[in-house]
Amino acid sequence: MITSFEDKLTEEVFHGVNSHEVRKKLQGFLVKAAERKLDLLNTVGNLEELKAIPSHQPDSPLRDGQDKYSIPIQGDLRLAFEWNQGNASKVEIK
C-alpha cells in the first residue's frame, strides 16, 4: 500500500486529478500508464509480488543514488519509491 508521496504531482496522478501540472509534465498516454503503475504498487503486499511481474521488476538503487526502488513507466520515466514494512512510501514520478 502507498503510505506517502514525495510530491504533489504524483499524488494528483494517483487520485486521478488532471491538473495543469500533471498535463504539463505528462502526456495523456503517460498519465494512464503512471496511474496503472501506481494502482499496481498500491495493491501489492510485498516486493516478491511485484518482482513476479516481469515488466515491473524493481531495481535498486535508482540512478540518482537515493536508495529507492523503481518501476519503469515508459522510456526514462520511472515510478520511484521506498519500501518499508510492506508499504511504499515517498512515491514519486521521475
N, C-alpha and C positions, 0 to 999 in steps of 0.2 A: 504494500500500500504506500502511496505517496503521502509523506507527512509534512513536507515543506518545499517551497520553491525558492530558487536563487534570485529570480527576477519576476517582475510583474508580467512581462510578455509571455513567458512560459505558462504562468498561472492563467492568463487570459485564454491562451490556446487550449489548455486543459478544460476550462469551463465553457468553451465554445463562444467566447466573446470575440467578435470581429471588429476590433478597434483599429484606429488609424495606425498605431504602432505595429500591430500584427500584420496588416496589409502592406505596410512599408517594408518590413523585414522578410516576409514570406509570401510567395505567390500562392494562389488558391490551392493548387495541387499539393504544394508543400505543407500547407496548413492541415489538409486532410491526412497526409502521411504522418505528420507530427502528432495529430490527435490520436491516430491509431496506435502509435508507439507509446504515447502517454497512457492510453487506456490499457495497453498490454502491461506496462510497468506497474500500473495501479492494481492489476488483478493478480500478479504473481505473488506467491508466498515465500519463495526463496530463489536464490540465484541459480540453483540447479534447474528449476523450471524454465527460467529464462535462457539458460545455456542449451536446453533441449531443442530449442527452435534454431535451426542452423543459421538463418539470416539475421538473428538477433543476438548472437553471442557477444556478451560484454567483454571488452578488453580492458586491461588495467596496466599501468596508469594511462590516462588520456594524454594527448600530445603536449598539453600545457604543463604537465607535471603536477597537477592538483590532486593526485591520488583519487581520481574518480573513475567509475566505470562509464562506459558509453555504449550507445546503440546507434548504428548508422540510420539516418533518415533518408538522405539522398545526397550523392556527391560528397562534399566536405561537411555538410550539415549533419550534426550529431545531437543526440539527447544524452547529456552527461548527468551523472548522479552519484551520490554517496550511498552506500548500502550499510545499514546498521540495524542489527537485531530484527531482520526480516522486513524492514521498511526502507523505501527510497526516500532520501532527503536531499535538500539543496539541488533539486532537479532544475536543469536549465537547457535551453536550446542553444547550441554553439555553432 
